[in-house]
Amino acid sequence: GRSPCASASALAAAPMQAGISEASTDFLSTCDLEDATWLADDVSTRTERVWELQRRTTVFQSDWKAPFLPHDGRKRWRWVDMNFELHALRRTIGQEVSAHSSGPPLDTPAGWVQSGDWQHECNQETDDEGWQYAIDFYKSDAKWGIGMMGRSVRRRLWTCRFVEAPMEDTTESESKREGPATPCSQRTKASSHVTISPPSMGAFFPSEAIVF
């Protein structure tokens, strides 16, 4: 069966800053920041983007798989950035593992926390599963369409929202490193059991001052 498509309404409802217009959220690949790997939704959230690429053996077959021709180059990793290059957040895995990953094999960017799952975009410019089709992996959006007739490759855009990780309280961190403080009641009780030794006679009669 067909997998459910992600709705773009949640992205469109986010505050539009960093020069991103509301219309650009209709389809993220055609926004003004076309080459950007991620979009800054506001000061505390960001949306990562990644293309999933596939190729079939011939136009008469439906054996879609990761790109496999020699000239496909880095596209053979299946998961690429907006320029069809290796994604900056890719995990340290080999090409074969990446090509067989059913979801984006990407790490969480440093200083951020993943909010929700990776989902593929679906709108009027894609089919029901979010795919667009073309004769080859063109960077121009104008050469991609919904119909797969006579087309050998396809692409699908995945997105995921991330929020800034909370700053750690340095005071609390220091106290944890130093260990728990002794409660006042325990300190008072402990001090009441201290044995005070009387001063030695030498303290009153220093040897230097004794005259016979």
TORPA-4810 file (N, C-alpha, C, O; in nm, 3 decimals):
<nodes>
NODE_1_0.082_-0.119_0.000_0.000_0.000_0.000_0.085_0.124_0.000_0.206_0.117_0.024_G
NODE_2_0.026_0.237_-0.027_0.100_0.362_-0.032_0.117_0.418_0.108_0.026_0.413_0.190_R
NODE_3_0.236_0.470_0.132_0.261_0.528_0.262_0.199_0.667_0.269_0.192_0.736_0.168_S
NODE_4_0.152_0.710_0.387_0.092_0.842_0.400_0.192_0.951_0.373_0.309_0.938_0.408_P
NODE_5_0.147_1.058_0.311_0.236_1.169_0.279_0.236_1.270_0.391_0.136_1.287_0.462_C
NODE_6_0.349_1.337_0.406_0.358_1.441_0.508_0.288_1.566_0.459_0.290_1.596_0.339_A
NODE_7_0.226_1.637_0.549_0.158_1.761_0.514_0.253_1.878_0.526_0.332_1.885_0.620_S
NODE_8_0.247_1.970_0.429_0.334_2.087_0.433_0.271_2.200_0.512_0.333_2.305_0.527_A
NODE_9_0.152_2.183_0.563_0.084_2.291_0.634_0.156_2.329_0.762_0.157_2.445_0.801_S
NODE_10_0.218_2.230_0.827_0.289_2.260_0.951_0.407_2.351_0.925_0.436_2.438_1.007_A
NODE_11_0.476_2.330_0.813_0.588_2.416_0.778_0.541_2.555_0.739_0.605_2.655_0.771_L
NODE_12_0.428_2.561_0.669_0.377_2.690_0.624_0.330_2.774_0.741_0.331_2.896_0.732_A
NODE_13_0.289_2.711_0.850_0.239_2.784_0.965_0.351_2.839_1.052_0.325_2.923_1.138_A
NODE_14_0.474_2.794_1.032_0.585_2.839_1.114_0.617_2.984_1.082_0.594_3.028_0.970_A
NODE_15_0.671_3.060_1.179_0.709_3.199_1.155_0.810_3.207_1.042_0.909_3.133_1.040_P
NODE_16_0.785_3.297_0.947_0.872_3.309_0.832_0.974_3.420_0.856_0.941_3.538_0.854_M
NODE_17_1.099_3.379_0.878_1.206_3.473_0.898_1.320_3.437_0.806_1.307_3.348_0.721_Q
NODE_18_1.432_3.504_0.821_1.552_3.481_0.740_1.523_3.494_0.591_1.587_3.427_0.510_A
NODE_19_1.425_3.579_0.553_1.397_3.604_0.412_1.318_3.496_0.344_1.318_3.492_0.221_G
NODE_20_1.251_3.410_0.417_1.174_3.301_0.357_1.029_3.345_0.348_0.966_3.374_0.449_I
NODE_21_0.975_3.349_0.228_0.838_3.393_0.210_0.741_3.279_0.236_0.781_3.162_0.236_S
NODE_22_0.614_3.311_0.258_0.514_3.209_0.284_0.496_3.118_0.163_0.474_2.998_0.178_E
NODE_23_0.507_3.176_0.044_0.488_3.096_-0.077_0.597_2.992_-0.095_0.576_2.889_-0.159_A
NODE_24_0.716_3.019_-0.037_0.826_2.925_-0.056_0.802_2.793_0.013_0.865_2.694_-0.022_S
NODE_25_0.712_2.790_0.111_0.688_2.665_0.183_0.594_2.572_0.108_0.576_2.457_0.149_T
NODE_26_0.534_2.618_-0.002_0.447_2.531_-0.081_0.526_2.412_-0.133_0.477_2.299_-0.136_D
NODE_27_0.648_2.440_-0.174_0.737_2.331_-0.214_0.879_2.376_-0.188_0.930_2.465_-0.256_F
NODE_28_0.944_2.315_-0.089_1.069_2.366_-0.037_1.180_2.369_-0.140_1.271_2.452_-0.130_L
NODE_29_1.177_2.279_-0.240_1.287_2.273_-0.336_1.289_2.393_-0.429_1.390_2.416_-0.495_S
NODE_30_1.182_2.471_-0.437_1.176_2.583_-0.530_1.187_2.716_-0.460_1.161_2.820_-0.521_T
NODE_31_1.225_2.716_-0.331_1.234_2.843_-0.260_1.360_2.918_-0.303_1.445_2.864_-0.374_C
NODE_32_1.371_3.045_-0.258_1.485_3.126_-0.295_1.616_3.067_-0.244_1.721_3.084_-0.308_D
NODE_33_1.611_2.998_-0.130_1.731_2.936_-0.075_1.744_2.794_-0.127_1.751_2.698_-0.049_L
NODE_34_1.746_2.781_-0.257_1.741_2.649_-0.320_1.857_2.560_-0.281_1.842_2.439_-0.268_E
NODE_35_1.977_2.621_-0.262_2.095_2.541_-0.235_2.114_2.515_-0.086_2.205_2.440_-0.049_D
NODE_36_2.032_2.574_-0.001_2.051_2.557_0.142_2.010_2.417_0.185_1.907_2.364_0.141_A
NODE_37_2.092_2.357_0.272_2.059_2.225_0.323_1.945_2.234_0.423_1.862_2.143_0.431_T
NODE_38_1.940_2.346_0.500_1.833_2.359_0.599_1.779_2.502_0.597_1.847_2.595_0.552_W
NODE_39_1.657_2.518_0.648_1.591_2.647_0.653_1.574_2.691_0.797_1.536_2.611_0.883_L
NODE_40_1.603_2.819_0.825_1.584_2.874_0.959_1.440_2.922_0.972_1.404_3.027_0.918_A
NODE_41_1.357_2.847_1.043_1.217_2.884_1.060_1.203_3.002_1.155_1.124_3.093_1.129_D
NODE_42_1.278_3.003_1.263_1.286_3.116_1.355_1.414_3.099_1.434_1.498_3.016_1.399_D
NODE_43_1.430_3.177_1.540_1.557_3.178_1.611_1.586_3.048_1.683_1.702_3.022_1.717_V
NODE_44_1.485_2.964_1.707_1.508_2.844_1.786_1.473_2.715_1.713_1.485_2.607_1.772_S
NODE_45_1.432_2.721_1.586_1.399_2.600_1.511_1.462_2.605_1.372_1.488_2.712_1.318_T
NODE_46_1.485_2.488_1.316_1.537_2.478_1.179_1.478_2.353_1.115_1.445_2.256_1.184_R
NODE_47_1.467_2.356_0.984_1.414_2.242_0.908_1.522_2.189_0.816_1.567_2.258_0.725_T
NODE_48_1.565_2.066_0.841_1.665_2.003_0.755_1.595_1.942_0.634_1.481_1.897_0.644_E
NODE_49_1.663_1.941_0.519_1.608_1.887_0.395_1.706_1.790_0.331_1.827_1.810_0.336_R
NODE_50_1.653_1.686_0.270_1.737_1.589_0.202_1.657_1.526_0.087_1.538_1.497_0.102_V
NODE_51_1.723_1.506_-0.027_1.659_1.440_-0.141_1.683_1.291_-0.133_1.793_1.246_-0.099_W
NODE_52_1.581_1.214_-0.165_1.595_1.071_-0.186_1.589_1.048_-0.337_1.494_1.090_-0.403_E
NODE_53_1.690_0.982_-0.392_1.699_0.959_-0.536_1.690_0.810_-0.568_1.743_0.726_-0.496_L
NODE_54_1.621_0.780_-0.679_1.610_0.641_-0.725_1.613_0.637_-0.878_1.579_0.734_-0.946_Q
NODE_55_1.655_0.521_-0.930_1.658_0.497_-1.074_1.603_0.356_-1.100_1.618_0.268_-1.016_R
NODE_56_1.541_0.337_-1.215_1.496_0.203_-1.252_1.576_0.154_-1.372_1.633_0.233_-1.448_R
NODE_57_1.580_0.022_-1.388_1.665_-0.037_-1.492_1.627_0.012_-1.631_1.713_0.056_-1.707_T
NODE_58_1.498_0.004_-1.667_1.448_0.057_-1.793_1.314_0.126_-1.768_1.255_0.109_-1.661_T
NODE_59_1.267_0.201_-1.865_1.139_0.270_-1.850_1.021_0.173_-1.855_0.907_0.212_-1.831_V
NODE_60_1.050_0.048_-1.884_0.942_-0.052_-1.891_0.932_-0.134_-1.762_0.846_-0.221_-1.750_F
NODE_61_1.019_-0.106_-1.667_1.020_-0.180_-1.542_0.993_-0.087_-1.424_1.001_0.035_-1.435_Q
NODE_62_0.960_-0.148_-1.312_0.932_-0.069_-1.191_1.024_-0.110_-1.076_0.985_-0.105_-0.960_S
NODE_63_1.145_-0.152_-1.110_1.241_-0.195_-1.009_1.323_-0.076_-0.959_1.444_-0.069_-0.980_D
NODE_64_1.256_0.017_-0.892_1.322_0.138_-0.843_1.423_0.103_-0.735_1.394_0.024_-0.645_W
NODE_65_1.541_0.161_-0.744_1.648_0.138_-0.648_1.740_0.260_-0.644_1.722_0.354_-0.722_K
NODE_66_1.836_0.258_-0.557_1.933_0.368_-0.551_2.003_0.381_-0.687_2.027_0.279_-0.752_A
NODE_67_2.036_0.502_-0.731_2.105_0.520_-0.859_2.228_0.428_-0.867_2.301_0.414_-0.769_P
NODE_68_2.249_0.367_-0.983_2.353_0.263_-0.994_2.444_0.278_-1.114_2.541_0.204_-1.126_F
NODE_69_2.416_0.374_-1.203_2.500_0.391_-1.321_2.631_0.463_-1.284_2.632_0.542_-1.189_L
NODE_70_2.739_0.436_-1.356_2.869_0.499_-1.324_2.863_0.651_-1.321_2.925_0.714_-1.235_P
NODE_71_2.790_0.711_-1.415_2.786_0.857_-1.419_2.697_0.918_-1.311_2.692_1.040_-1.296_H
NODE_72_2.626_0.834_-1.234_2.545_0.886_-1.124_2.631_0.940_-1.011_2.587_1.025_-0.933_D
NODE_73_2.754_0.892_-1.001_2.847_0.946_-0.902_2.795_0.937_-0.760_2.752_0.831_-0.715_G
NODE_74_2.798_1.050_-0.690_2.756_1.054_-0.549_2.606_1.033_-0.532_2.559_1.008_-0.421_R
NODE_75_2.532_1.043_-0.639_2.388_1.015_-0.630_2.363_0.869_-0.596_2.253_0.834_-0.553_K
NODE_76_2.461_0.785_-0.613_2.445_0.644_-0.582_2.429_0.619_-0.431_2.394_0.509_-0.389_R
NODE_77_2.455_0.722_-0.351_2.433_0.710_-0.207_2.284_0.719_-0.173_2.242_0.686_-0.062_W
NODE_78_2.204_0.763_-0.270_2.057_0.772_-0.258_2.010_0.895_-0.180_1.913_0.959_-0.220_R
NODE_79_2.078_0.931_-0.070_2.038_1.045_0.013_2.138_1.158_-0.004_2.254_1.145_0.034_W
NODE_80_2.092_1.270_-0.063_2.183_1.379_-0.100_2.122_1.513_-0.063_2.004_1.523_-0.028_V
NODE_81_2.205_1.618_-0.070_2.157_1.752_-0.038_2.088_1.815_-0.158_2.059_1.747_-0.256_D
NODE_82_2.061_1.944_-0.152_1.986_2.011_-0.257_2.062_2.018_-0.389_2.001_2.039_-0.494_M
NODE_83_2.193_2.001_-0.386_2.274_2.000_-0.508_2.310_1.859_-0.553_2.397_1.841_-0.637_N
NODE_84_2.242_1.758_-0.495_2.269_1.618_-0.526_2.412_1.578_-0.488_2.472_1.491_-0.551_F
NODE_85_2.464_1.642_-0.385_2.594_1.607_-0.329_2.572_1.535_-0.196_2.461_1.536_-0.143_E
NODE_86_2.677_1.474_-0.141_2.664_1.406_-0.013_2.621_1.505_0.095_2.675_1.615_0.104_L
NODE_87_2.526_1.465_0.175_2.470_1.554_0.276_2.570_1.577_0.389_2.642_1.486_0.429_H
NODE_88_2.573_1.700_0.439_2.668_1.735_0.544_2.643_1.658_0.674_2.735_1.640_0.753_A
NODE_89_2.520_1.613_0.697_2.486_1.543_0.820_2.486_1.390_0.804_2.439_1.319_0.893_L
NODE_90_2.536_1.341_0.693_2.534_1.196_0.670_2.612_1.123_0.779_2.713_1.173_0.829_R
NODE_91_2.564_1.007_0.815_2.632_0.926_0.914_2.757_0.862_0.854_2.771_0.853_0.732_R
NODE_92_2.844_0.818_0.940_2.969_0.756_0.893_2.942_0.610_0.856_2.983_0.517_0.925_T
NODE_93_2.872_0.594_0.744_2.839_0.461_0.693_2.883_0.455_0.547_2.908_0.559_0.485_I
NODE_94_2.893_0.336_0.493_2.935_0.319_0.355_2.823_0.345_0.257_2.706_0.358_0.294_G
NODE_95_2.861_0.351_0.130_2.763_0.378_0.024_2.655_0.271_0.017_2.538_0.302_-0.002_Q
NODE_96_2.695_0.145_0.033_2.600_0.035_0.022_2.493_0.044_0.131_2.375_0.023_0.105_E
NODE_97_2.535_0.074_0.254_2.441_0.086_0.364_2.347_0.205_0.342_2.227_0.195_0.365_V
NODE_98_2.403_0.316_0.297_2.322_0.435_0.270_2.220_0.407_0.160_2.105_0.450_0.170_S
NODE_99_2.261_0.337_0.056_2.173_0.309_-0.057_2.055_0.222_-0.018_1.951_0.227_-0.083_A
NODE_100_2.069_0.141_0.085_1.962_0.051_0.128_1.884_0.104_0.248_1.797_0.035_0.301_H
NODE_101_1.913_0.226_0.290_1.840_0.285_0.402_1.703_0.331_0.357_1.691_0.404_0.258_S
NODE_102_1.599_0.289_0.428_1.463_0.327_0.390_1.426_0.467_0.438_1.326_0.523_0.394_S
NODE_103_1.505_0.523_0.529_1.483_0.659_0.577_1.613_0.735_0.575_1.719_0.674_0.562_G
NODE_104_1.610_0.868_0.587_1.732_0.948_0.581_1.834_0.905_0.686_1.806_0.916_0.806_P
NODE_105_1.952_0.856_0.645_2.056_0.816_0.742_2.141_0.935_0.783_2.260_0.941_0.754_P
NODE_106_2.078_1.030_0.851_2.145_1.154_0.888_2.153_1.168_1.039_2.066_1.119_1.112_L
NODE_107_2.257_1.236_1.086_2.274_1.264_1.227_2.203_1.393_1.264_2.173_1.476_1.178_D
NODE_108_2.176_1.410_1.392_2.118_1.535_1.442_2.226_1.641_1.445_2.335_1.615_1.496_T
NODE_109_2.201_1.761_1.391_2.304_1.865_1.393_2.344_1.900_1.536_2.260_1.899_1.626_P
NODE_110_2.470_1.932_1.557_2.522_1.964_1.689_2.449_2.085_1.748_2.430_2.186_1.681_A
NODE_111_2.409_2.074_1.873_2.341_2.183_1.940_2.191_2.187_1.917_2.124_2.281_1.959_G
NODE_112_2.137_2.084_1.850_1.994_2.081_1.819_1.934_1.947_1.862_2.005_1.848_1.879_W
NODE_113_1.803_1.947_1.880_1.730_1.827_1.919_1.620_1.801_1.816_1.547_1.893_1.780_V
NODE_114_1.609_1.677_1.770_1.508_1.643_1.670_1.368_1.654_1.728_1.340_1.604_1.837_Q
NODE_115_1.279_1.720_1.654_1.140_1.738_1.696_1.050_1.672_1.593_1.020_1.732_1.489_S
NODE_116_1.007_1.550_1.619_0.926_1.478_1.523_1.010_1.389_1.433_1.133_1.385_1.445_G
NODE_117_0.944_1.319_1.344_1.010_1.224_1.254_1.041_1.288_1.119_0.984_1.391_1.082_D
NODE_118_1.132_1.224_1.045_1.154_1.262_0.907_1.030_1.224_0.826_0.978_1.114_0.841_W
NODE_119_0.983_1.315_0.741_0.866_1.289_0.657_0.891_1.342_0.517_0.959_1.442_0.499_Q
NODE_120_0.835_1.272_0.417_0.851_1.320_0.280_0.738_1.415_0.245_0.623_1.396_0.285_H
NODE_121_0.773_1.518_0.170_0.677_1.620_0.131_0.584_1.568_0.021_0.625_1.489_-0.064_E
NODE_122_0.460_1.614_0.024_0.361_1.570_-0.074_0.269_1.687_-0.105_0.209_1.744_-0.014_C
NODE_123_0.259_1.724_-0.232_0.174_1.837_-0.271_0.130_1.821_-0.416_0.142_1.713_-0.473_N
NODE_124_0.081_1.928_-0.476_0.027_1.921_-0.612_0.135_1.898_-0.717_0.103_1.867_-0.832_Q
NODE_125_0.262_1.911_-0.680_0.370_1.891_-0.775_0.436_1.754_-0.761_0.539_1.727_-0.823_E
NODE_126_0.377_1.665_-0.678_0.429_1.530_-0.660_0.314_1.430_-0.676_0.197_1.468_-0.680_T
NODE_127_0.349_1.303_-0.685_0.243_1.203_-0.686_0.200_1.176_-0.542_0.242_1.246_-0.449_D
NODE_128_0.116_1.075_-0.522_0.061_1.049_-0.389_0.165_1.005_-0.288_0.141_1.011_-0.167_D
NODE_129_0.282_0.961_-0.335_0.387_0.918_-0.244_0.501_1.018_-0.235_0.606_0.990_-0.177_E
NODE_130_0.480_1.136_-0.295_0.580_1.242_-0.286_0.687_1.241_-0.392_0.782_1.318_-0.383_G
NODE_131_0.674_1.155_-0.495_0.779_1.143_-0.596_0.758_1.241_-0.712_0.645_1.276_-0.746_W
NODE_132_0.870_1.283_-0.770_0.873_1.355_-0.898_0.963_1.275_-0.993_1.058_1.209_-0.949_Q
NODE_133_0.933_1.281_-1.123_1.003_1.196_-1.220_1.069_1.281_-1.330_1.023_1.390_-1.363_Y
NODE_134_1.180_1.226_-1.384_1.251_1.295_-1.492_1.330_1.194_-1.573_1.342_1.077_-1.535_A
NODE_135_1.386_1.240_-1.685_1.468_1.153_-1.770_1.603_1.126_-1.704_1.658_1.017_-1.715_I
NODE_136_1.655_1.228_-1.635_1.781_1.214_-1.563_1.777_1.308_-1.442_1.679_1.380_-1.423_D
NODE_137_1.880_1.307_-1.361_1.881_1.385_-1.238_1.917_1.531_-1.266_2.030_1.574_-1.243_F
NODE_138_1.821_1.605_-1.315_1.840_1.746_-1.344_1.825_1.828_-1.216_1.748_1.793_-1.127_Y
NODE_139_1.900_1.937_-1.207_1.886_2.027_-1.093_1.771_2.126_-1.114_1.719_2.182_-1.018_K
NODE_140_1.733_2.148_-1.239_1.623_2.240_-1.269_1.489_2.175_-1.234_1.459_2.066_-1.281_S
NODE_141_1.410_2.243_-1.152_1.279_2.190_-1.113_1.184_2.178_-1.232_1.092_2.096_-1.230_D
NODE_142_1.207_2.259_-1.336_1.118_2.260_-1.451_1.120_2.128_-1.528_1.027_2.098_-1.603_A
NODE_143_1.225_2.049_-1.510_1.238_1.923_-1.584_1.185_1.803_-1.507_1.202_1.688_-1.550_K
NODE_144_1.120_1.829_-1.395_1.062_1.721_-1.314_0.910_1.731_-1.318_0.854_1.840_-1.320_W
NODE_145_0.845_1.614_-1.320_0.700_1.612_-1.324_0.643_1.494_-1.247_0.716_1.417_-1.185_G
NODE_146_0.510_1.482_-1.251_0.443_1.377_-1.175_0.441_1.243_-1.249_0.459_1.138_-1.188_I
NODE_147_0.418_1.247_-1.381_0.406_1.123_-1.457_0.539_1.050_-1.472_0.642_1.113_-1.495_G
NODE_148_0.537_0.916_-1.460_0.659_0.838_-1.474_0.676_0.779_-1.614_0.778_0.715_-1.640_M
NODE_149_0.581_0.799_-1.703_0.588_0.745_-1.838_0.713_0.795_-1.911_0.731_0.915_-1.928_M
NODE_150_0.798_0.701_-1.953_0.917_0.736_-2.030_1.027_0.802_-1.948_1.122_0.856_-2.005_G
NODE_151_1.016_0.799_-1.817_1.115_0.863_-1.731_1.184_0.759_-1.644_1.121_0.668_-1.590_R
NODE_152_1.315_0.774_-1.631_1.397_0.669_-1.568_1.433_0.696_-1.423_1.472_0.603_-1.351_S
NODE_153_1.422_0.820_-1.378_1.466_0.852_-1.241_1.354_0.924_-1.167_1.260_0.975_-1.226_V
NODE_154_1.367_0.926_-1.036_1.271_0.999_-0.954_1.340_1.052_-0.828_1.446_1.003_-0.788_R
NODE_155_1.277_1.153_-0.768_1.330_1.213_-0.646_1.215_1.242_-0.550_1.100_1.259_-0.590_R
NODE_156_1.250_1.247_-0.420_1.150_1.276_-0.318_1.216_1.356_-0.206_1.324_1.320_-0.158_R
NODE_157_1.152_1.464_-0.165_1.208_1.553_-0.064_1.160_1.514_0.075_1.041_1.501_0.100_L
NODE_158_1.256_1.496_0.166_1.227_1.467_0.305_1.267_1.586_0.392_1.367_1.653_0.365_W
NODE_159_1.189_1.612_0.495_1.219_1.722_0.586_1.201_1.676_0.730_1.130_1.580_0.759_T
NODE_160_1.269_1.747_0.820_1.256_1.719_0.963_1.283_1.847_1.040_1.375_1.922_1.007_C
NODE_161_1.203_1.872_1.142_1.218_1.992_1.225_1.310_1.964_1.344_1.301_1.858_1.407_R
NODE_162_1.397_2.060_1.374_1.486_2.051_1.488_1.473_2.178_1.573_1.449_2.287_1.520_F
NODE_163_1.489_2.163_1.704_1.485_2.279_1.795_1.618_2.288_1.867_1.689_2.188_1.883_V
NODE_164_1.652_2.410_1.908_1.777_2.430_1.979_1.779_2.353_2.110_1.680_2.351_2.183_E
NODE_165_1.892_2.291_2.139_1.907_2.219_2.265_1.917_2.320_2.379_1.985_2.422_2.364_A
NODE_166_1.851_2.296_2.493_1.858_2.390_2.605_1.999_2.401_2.658_2.074_2.304_2.661_P
NODE_167_2.034_2.524_2.702_2.166_2.547_2.760_2.172_2.482_2.897_2.078_2.492_2.975_M
NODE_168_2.283_2.415_2.927_2.298_2.350_3.057_2.333_2.454_3.162_2.414_2.543_3.138_E
NODE_169_2.272_2.443_3.280_2.298_2.534_3.391_2.439_2.505_3.443_2.465_2.399_3.500_D
NODE_170_2.530_2.603_3.423_2.669_2.581_3.462_2.683_2.568_3.613_2.767_2.492_3.660_T
NODE_171_2.602_2.643_3.690_2.610_2.635_3.836_2.575_2.496_3.883_2.642_2.439_3.970_T
NODE_172_2.467_2.442_3.825_2.424_2.308_3.861_2.528_2.205_3.820_2.552_2.108_3.893_E
NODE_173_2.590_2.225_3.706_2.690_2.131_3.657_2.810_2.128_3.750_2.863_2.021_3.780_S
NODE_174_2.853_2.247_3.797_2.967_2.254_3.886_2.939_2.184_4.018_3.026_2.115_4.071_E
NODE_175_2.818_2.203_4.071_2.783_2.139_4.197_2.780_1.988_4.184_2.812_1.915_4.278_S
NODE_176_2.741_1.941_4.063_2.741_1.797_4.041_2.882_1.742_4.036_2.908_1.631_4.084_K
NODE_177_2.973_1.820_3.978_3.111_1.774_3.971_3.176_1.773_4.109_3.255_1.683_4.140_R
NODE_178_3.142_1.873_4.194_3.202_1.884_4.326_3.141_1.785_4.424_3.200_1.758_4.528_E
NODE_179_3.024_1.730_4.393_2.957_1.638_4.483_2.855_1.712_4.568_2.861_1.835_4.577_G
NODE_180_2.763_1.641_4.629_2.657_1.704_4.708_2.712_1.773_4.832_2.805_1.723_4.896_P
NODE_181_2.655_1.888_4.865_2.698_1.962_4.983_2.644_1.895_5.108_2.537_1.834_5.104_A
NODE_182_2.717_1.905_5.218_2.673_1.847_5.345_2.566_1.934_5.406_2.589_2.054_5.423_T
NODE_183_2.450_1.880_5.441_2.344_1.961_5.503_2.393_2.029_5.630_2.481_1.978_5.699_P
NODE_184_2.335_2.146_5.659_2.377_2.222_5.776_2.358_2.143_5.904_2.443_2.148_5.992_C
NODE_185_2.245_2.068_5.916_2.217_1.993_6.037_2.326_1.890_6.064_2.364_1.866_6.178_S
NODE_186_2.375_1.830_5.954_2.480_1.730_5.972_2.612_1.795_6.010_2.689_1.740_6.089_Q
NODE_187_2.638_1.914_5.952_2.762_1.983_5.985_2.763_2.024_6.131_2.866_2.013_6.198_R
NODE_188_2.647_2.073_6.183_2.638_2.116_6.322_2.655_1.998_6.415_2.725_2.007_6.516_T
NODE_189_2.591_1.888_6.381_2.600_1.770_6.463_2.742_1.716_6.466_2.791_1.673_6.570_K
NODE_190_2.806_1.719_6.353_2.943_1.669_6.347_3.036_1.756_6.429_3.128_1.704_6.493_A
NODE_191_3.013_1.890_6.428_3.103_1.980_6.500_3.088_1.966_6.649_3.181_1.997_6.723_S
NODE_192_2.971_1.921_6.697_2.949_1.907_6.840_3.027_1.791_6.899_3.039_1.782_7.021_S
NODE_193_3.079_1.703_6.817_3.154_1.589_6.865_3.304_1.608_6.851_3.381_1.514_6.868_H
NODE_194_3.345_1.728_6.820_3.488_1.753_6.805_3.553_1.759_6.942_3.504_1.830_7.030_V
NODE_195_3.662_1.687_6.961_3.736_1.688_7.089_3.844_1.794_7.083_3.929_1.794_6.994_T
NODE_196_3.838_1.884_7.181_3.936_1.994_7.186_4.041_1.958_7.288_4.008_1.941_7.406_I
NODE_197_4.165_1.946_7.250_4.275_1.912_7.341_4.324_2.036_7.412_4.335_2.141_7.349_S
NODE_198_4.355_2.028_7.541_4.408_2.145_7.614_4.544_2.183_7.562_4.619_2.097_7.515_P
NODE_199_4.578_2.307_7.570_4.710_2.351_7.523_4.821_2.291_7.606_4.801_2.267_7.725_P
NODE_200_4.933_2.266_7.548_5.049_2.213_7.619_5.109_2.320_7.708_5.086_2.440_7.688_S
NODE_201_5.184_2.276_7.804_5.248_2.371_7.896_5.345_2.461_7.822_5.370_2.575_7.863_M
NODE_202_5.397_2.409_7.713_5.492_2.490_7.638_5.429_2.614_7.581_5.497_2.712_7.552_G
NODE_203_5.297_2.611_7.564_5.231_2.728_7.509_5.233_2.843_7.608_5.234_2.960_7.568_A
NODE_204_5.232_2.809_7.741_5.235_2.916_7.844_5.378_2.947_7.888_5.409_3.060_7.925_F
NODE_205_5.463_2.845_7.883_5.600_2.866_7.929_5.697_2.825_7.819_5.754_2.716_7.824_F
NODE_206_5.715_2.909_7.723_5.809_2.877_7.616_5.946_2.846_7.672_5.990_2.910_7.768_P
NODE_207_6.014_2.748_7.613_6.143_2.705_7.664_6.245_2.818_7.663_6.335_2.820_7.747_S
NODE_208_6.230_2.912_7.569_6.328_3.020_7.561_6.317_3.114_7.680_6.414_3.180_7.717_E
NODE_209_6.197_3.119_7.742_6.176_3.217_7.849_6.203_3.161_7.988_6.196_3.235_8.086_A
NODE_210_6.235_3.031_7.999_6.258_2.969_8.130_6.402_2.997_8.173_6.496_2.967_8.100_I
NODE_211_6.416_3.056_8.292_6.548_3.089_8.345_6.564_3.016_8.476_6.475_3.023_8.561_V
NODE_212_6.675_2.948_8.496_6.704_2.876_8.620_6.799_2.957_8.703_6.837_2.915_8.812_F
</nodes>
